[in-house]
Amino acid sequence: MLERHLHSLQVLFNTPENYTLASRRREPQGLPQAFGAVLRRKSYVTVELPPLARLPELTRALPAELKACQQGKSSFTLTAPDALVLAQLDQLARAVLLRLRQDGQA
């Protein structure tokens, strides 16, 4: 899901349990600006999109199926594969990346 956005992002972690992408831009502390992660746990998978916490207009428009998986402002937990939710997460990741590009952050 996140791999299709690699052209403007960099891979920070690529393990079976943690796939994390960051913007090529740096935070003021010198660290890469986090974009998203897919974290595999024992009985669930979490998708995190940290920039979403700064983009409330995108979270207000989330579909009901995606809101049901939402944990906090920028994290989504799936306990079983769901093609609809994965497609919605992909659209959301694209919208976040587009917004970051518009703001000069990606």
N, CA, C and O of each residue as an XYZ file, in Angstrom:
424
protein
N       0.823     -1.187      0.000
C       0.000      0.000      0.000
C       0.872      1.259      0.000
O       0.644      2.162     -0.805
N       1.861      1.331      0.884
C       2.697      2.525      0.940
C       3.793      2.528     -0.117
O       4.314      3.589     -0.461
N       4.148      1.363     -0.635
C       5.260      1.265     -1.581
C       5.054      2.095     -2.842
O       6.030      2.571     -3.422
N       3.834      2.278     -3.274
C       3.600      3.028     -4.513
C       3.951      4.507     -4.385
O       3.963      5.230     -5.381
N       4.234      4.957     -3.173
C       4.573      6.357     -2.949
C       6.082      6.572     -2.788
O       6.512      7.657     -2.398
N       6.873      5.564     -3.082
C       8.314      5.616     -2.847
C       9.045      6.678     -3.659
O      10.121      7.117     -3.253
N       8.499      7.101     -4.786
C       9.199      8.062     -5.631
C       9.529      9.364     -4.899
O      10.494     10.036     -5.262
N       8.762      9.731     -3.893
C       9.049     10.973     -3.177
C       9.327     10.737     -1.687
O       9.426     11.685     -0.907
N       9.452      9.464     -1.307
C       9.694      9.135      0.099
C      10.903      8.222      0.203
O      11.386      7.702     -0.803
N      11.390      8.027      1.420
C      12.494      7.105      1.633
C      12.088      6.042      2.650
O      11.286      6.303      3.547
N      12.642      4.858      2.503
C      12.363      3.753      3.413
C      13.285      3.886      4.620
O      14.505      3.955      4.473
N      12.693      3.922      5.818
C      13.484      3.956      7.044
C      13.677      2.554      7.608
O      14.768      2.203      8.057
N      12.614      1.755      7.584
C      12.658      0.375      8.064
C      11.943     -0.507      7.064
O      10.901     -0.133      6.527
N      12.504     -1.680      6.815
C      11.888     -2.639      5.903
C      12.124     -4.036      6.452
O      12.996     -4.769      5.984
N      11.330     -4.387      7.453
C      11.389     -5.713      8.057
C       9.993     -6.317      7.987
O       9.032     -5.603      7.700
N       9.860     -7.610      8.240
C       8.512     -8.203      8.223
C       7.549     -7.564      9.238
O       6.334     -7.602      9.043
N       8.085     -6.981     10.314
C       7.239     -6.391     11.351
C       7.074     -4.882     11.237
O       6.160     -4.316     11.837
N       7.946     -4.220     10.475
C       7.946     -2.762     10.458
C       8.372     -2.251      9.086
O       9.521     -2.423      8.678
N       7.435     -1.621      8.378
C       7.742     -0.964      7.100
C       7.419      0.506      7.297
O       6.251      0.878      7.408
N       8.449      1.345      7.340
C       8.275      2.756      7.658
C       8.849      3.630      6.555
O       9.963      3.408      6.081
N       8.068      4.629      6.154
C       8.493      5.599      5.151
C       8.569      6.986      5.770
O       7.825      7.319      6.692
N       9.487      7.784      5.239
C       9.631      9.168      5.696
C       9.809     10.072      4.490
O      10.227      9.637      3.417
N       9.483     11.337      4.693
C       9.731     12.349      3.675
C      11.231     12.538      3.556
O      11.978     12.233      4.486
N      11.664     13.035      2.428
C      13.093     13.337      2.271
C      13.468     14.614      3.027
O      14.648     14.912      3.210
N      12.467     15.353      3.457
C      12.716     16.553      4.265
C      13.059     16.143      5.688
O      12.733     15.039      6.125
N      13.712     17.032      6.394
C      14.126     16.768      7.771
C      13.348     17.635      8.752
O      12.972     18.766      8.445
N      13.117     17.083      9.929
C      12.542     17.842     11.034
C      13.618     18.811     11.533
O      14.791     18.632     11.203
N      13.255     19.826     12.314
C      14.263     20.748     12.843
C      15.370     20.045     13.640
O      16.495     20.540     13.705
N      15.054     18.898     14.240
C      16.049     18.160     15.019
C      16.980     17.343     14.123
O      17.899     16.691     14.619
N      16.752     17.371     12.815
C      17.597     16.637     11.883
C      17.094     15.256     11.522
O      17.693     14.590     10.677
N      16.018     14.809     12.133
C      15.460     13.496     11.845
C      14.563     13.556     10.616
O      13.988     14.606     10.330
N      14.430     12.451      9.882
C      13.508     12.437      8.743
C      12.064     12.673      9.214
O      11.665     12.220     10.287
N      11.305     13.382      8.399
C       9.904     13.654      8.726
C       9.078     12.402      8.421
O       8.988     11.990      7.265
N       8.480     11.801      9.439
C       7.725     10.559      9.289
C       6.536     10.756      8.351
O       5.835     11.765      8.428
N       6.318      9.789      7.472
C       5.147      9.826      6.599
C       4.159      8.726      6.973
O       2.976      9.005      7.171
N       4.622      7.487      7.071
C       3.710      6.398      7.367
C       4.439      5.113      7.700
O       5.623      4.951      7.405
N       3.703      4.203      8.323
C       4.277      2.920      8.694
C       3.194      1.853      8.687
O       2.021      2.128      8.940
N       3.614      0.632      8.391
C       2.765     -0.545      8.543
C       3.488     -1.422      9.549
O       4.611     -1.865      9.308
N       2.837     -1.671     10.676
C       3.434     -2.432     11.762
C       2.646     -3.717     11.980
O       1.449     -3.680     12.268
N       3.317     -4.842     11.841
C       2.651     -6.137     12.012
C       2.876     -6.625     13.437
O       4.011     -6.728     13.904
N       1.787     -6.919     14.109
C       1.828     -7.445     15.469
C       1.295     -8.879     15.449
O       0.991     -9.420     14.386
N       1.188     -9.472     16.605
C       0.790    -10.880     16.687
C      -0.610    -11.139     16.113
O      -0.804    -12.100     15.369
N      -1.573    -10.294     16.453
C      -2.947    -10.552     16.027
C      -3.584     -9.396     15.251
O      -4.789     -9.408     14.999
N      -2.791     -8.417     14.878
C      -3.341     -7.279     14.128
C      -2.232     -6.557     13.376
O      -1.045     -6.809     13.586
N      -2.648     -5.656     12.498
C      -1.728     -4.798     11.748
C      -2.155     -3.353     11.990
O      -3.342     -3.026     11.964
N      -1.172     -2.509     12.224
C      -1.447     -1.089     12.422
C      -0.839     -0.300     11.260
O       0.306     -0.522     10.868
N      -1.627      0.617     10.727
C      -1.144      1.545      9.698
C      -1.140      2.920     10.338
O      -2.159      3.386     10.848
N       0.017      3.561     10.305
C       0.155      4.879     10.904
C       0.487      5.911      9.832
O       1.342      5.684      8.976
N      -0.197      7.035      9.894
C       0.051      8.173      8.996
C       0.204      9.423      9.865
O      -0.738     10.207      9.978
N       1.387      9.624     10.488
C       1.568     10.739     11.431
C       1.165     12.119     10.918
O       0.620     12.901     11.696
N       1.405     12.465      9.638
C       0.995     13.811      9.206
C      -0.517     14.038      9.301
O      -0.972     15.182      9.322
N      -1.279     12.972      9.357
C      -2.736     13.093      9.436
C      -3.170     13.856     10.686
O      -4.214     14.508     10.675
N      -2.398     13.785     11.744
C      -2.735     14.501     12.979
C      -2.740     16.012     12.762
O      -3.401     16.746     13.496
N      -2.001     16.474     11.751
C      -1.943     17.916     11.451
C      -2.901     18.312     10.329
O      -2.919     19.468      9.905
N      -3.691     17.361      9.853
C      -4.590     17.621      8.720
C      -6.032     17.246      9.081
O      -6.565     16.274      8.546
N      -6.660     17.996      9.972
C      -8.003     17.627     10.430
C      -9.044     17.602      9.317
O     -10.036     16.880      9.420
N      -8.833     18.379      8.254
C      -9.818     18.372      7.165
C      -9.876     17.005      6.486
O     -10.921     16.636      5.949
N      -8.793     16.255      6.498
C      -8.808     14.912      5.921
C      -9.480     13.913      6.861
O     -10.171     13.004      6.401
N      -9.290     14.065      8.149
C      -9.903     13.118      9.090
C     -11.410     13.321      9.193
O     -12.142     12.371      9.473
N     -11.881     14.537      8.973
C     -13.333     14.779      9.029
C     -14.061     14.049      7.903
O     -15.239     13.717      8.037
N     -13.368     13.798      6.800
C     -14.003     13.184      5.629
C     -13.776     11.673      5.544
O     -14.022     11.078      4.494
N     -13.317     11.049      6.611
C     -13.054      9.608      6.561
C     -14.343      8.809      6.399
O     -15.351      9.125      7.032
N     -14.319      7.772      5.551
C     -15.488      6.892      5.429
C     -15.733      6.131      6.743
O     -14.811      5.940      7.536
N     -16.942      5.714      6.957
C     -17.328      5.024      8.196
C     -16.493      3.763      8.436
O     -16.111      3.479      9.571
N     -16.211      3.011      7.374
C     -15.438      1.776      7.523
C     -14.026      2.068      8.045
O     -13.475      1.305      8.839
N     -13.464      3.167      7.592
C     -12.125      3.539      8.019
C     -12.149      4.116      9.437
O     -11.250      3.851     10.235
N     -13.167      4.894      9.742
C     -13.299      5.435     11.099
C     -13.415      4.319     12.131
O     -12.933      4.456     13.256
N     -14.052      3.217     11.749
C     -14.203      2.089     12.674
C     -12.855      1.475     13.034
O     -12.726      0.856     14.090
N     -11.857      1.632     12.183
C     -10.512      1.088     12.423
C      -9.582      2.106     13.061
O      -8.472      1.761     13.465
N     -10.018      3.353     13.156
C      -9.145      4.426     13.619
C      -8.862      4.308     15.112
O      -9.764      4.077     15.918
N      -7.589      4.472     15.461
C      -7.137      4.488     16.853
C      -6.372      5.793     17.047
O      -5.239      5.907     16.580
N      -6.942      6.751     17.703
C      -6.286      8.045     17.850
C      -6.454      8.878     16.592
O      -7.382      8.654     15.815
N      -5.557      9.840     16.388
C      -5.684     10.763     15.271
C      -5.111     10.239     13.965
O      -5.579     10.614     12.890
N      -4.095      9.366     14.043
C      -3.392      9.010     12.811
C      -3.051      7.534     12.692
O      -2.166      7.167     11.918
N      -3.731      6.692     13.437
C      -3.420      5.267     13.445
C      -4.685      4.454     13.155
O      -5.780      4.793     13.602
N      -4.500      3.370     12.392
C      -5.614      2.509     12.010
C      -5.215      1.061     12.262
O      -4.133      0.635     11.857
N      -6.076      0.310     12.925
C      -5.778     -1.075     13.273
C      -6.718     -2.013     12.543
O      -7.935     -1.827     12.543
N      -6.128     -3.031     11.918
C      -6.906     -4.049     11.207
C      -6.621     -5.405     11.832
O      -5.463     -5.786     12.001
N      -7.672     -6.127     12.173
C      -7.509     -7.463     12.747
C      -7.686     -8.542     11.692
O      -7.373     -9.708     11.935
N      -8.185     -8.162     10.527
C      -8.357     -9.105      9.408
C      -8.231     -8.318      8.105
O      -8.557     -7.131      8.070
N      -7.764     -8.964      7.034
C      -7.679     -8.256      5.744
C      -9.049     -7.767      5.298
O     -10.036     -8.496      5.388
N      -9.104     -6.558      4.827
C     -10.351     -5.959      4.360
C     -10.014     -5.109      3.138
O      -9.433     -4.031      3.267
N     -10.378     -5.591      1.961
C     -10.018     -4.913      0.712
C     -10.541     -3.481      0.658
O      -9.845     -2.586      0.180
N     -11.751     -3.261      1.141
C     -12.332     -1.910      1.113
C     -11.534     -0.956      2.002
O     -11.197      0.151      1.582
N     -11.236     -1.379      3.215
C     -10.487     -0.524      4.140
C      -9.074     -0.274      3.615
O      -8.565      0.840      3.730
N      -8.436     -1.290      3.042
C      -7.098     -1.103      2.476
C      -7.124     -0.118      1.312
O      -6.214      0.700      1.174
N      -8.151     -0.188      0.481
C      -8.275      0.766     -0.624
C      -8.493      2.182     -0.083
O      -7.938      3.143     -0.616
N      -9.289      2.307      0.960
C      -9.530      3.616      1.563
C      -8.257      4.165      2.215
O      -7.992      5.365      2.150
N      -7.473      3.289      2.841
C      -6.203      3.711      3.427
C      -5.234      4.175      2.345
O      -4.496      5.140      2.538
N      -5.239      3.487      1.210
C      -4.386      3.885      0.099
C      -4.789      5.273     -0.409
O      -3.928      6.118     -0.654
N      -6.079      5.506     -0.566
C      -6.558      6.828     -0.993
C      -6.173      7.901      0.022
O      -5.787      9.008     -0.352
N      -6.280      7.569      1.303
C      -5.927      8.519      2.350
C      -4.432      8.833      2.316
O      -4.039      9.991      2.456
N      -3.599      7.811      2.132
C      -2.151      8.033      2.041
C      -1.827      8.938      0.858
O      -0.971      9.816      0.966
N      -2.504      8.731     -0.268
C      -2.299      9.600     -1.434
C      -2.704     11.033     -1.127
O      -2.006     11.975     -1.502
N      -3.829     11.198     -0.446
C      -4.305     12.549     -0.103
C      -3.334     13.241      0.855
O      -3.073     14.436      0.714
N      -2.804     12.504      1.820
C      -1.836     13.073      2.759
C      -0.577     13.498      2.009
O      -0.065     14.596      2.229
N      -0.077     12.640      1.130
C       1.132     12.962      0.374
C       0.912     14.170     -0.535
O       1.777     15.038     -0.641
N      -0.234     14.221     -1.181
C      -0.559     15.369     -2.035
C      -0.573     16.658     -1.217
O      -0.025     17.679     -1.635
N      -1.192     16.598     -0.068
C      -1.257     17.783      0.807
C       0.142     18.207      1.268
O       0.455     19.397      1.303
N       0.977     17.225      1.622
C       2.343     17.555      2.031
C       3.123     18.206      0.896
O       3.902     19.134      1.116
N       2.905     17.709     -0.319
C       3.572     18.312     -1.485
C       3.100     19.748     -1.703
O       3.904     20.639     -1.977
N       1.796     19.964     -1.580
C       1.238     21.317     -1.746
C       1.817     22.286     -0.718
O       2.018     23.467     -1.004
N       2.081     21.771      0.478
C       2.628     22.597      1.548
C       4.153     22.655      1.516
O       4.769     23.278      2.380
N       4.769     22.001      0.509
C       6.219     22.011      0.388
C       6.933     21.147      1.412
O       8.104     21.377      1.715
N       6.236     20.156      1.944
C       6.818     19.305      2.981
C       7.200     17.914      2.470
O       7.684     17.091      3.247
N       6.994     17.641      1.199
C       7.351     16.315      0.663
C       7.978     16.461     -0.704
O       8.347     15.464     -1.324
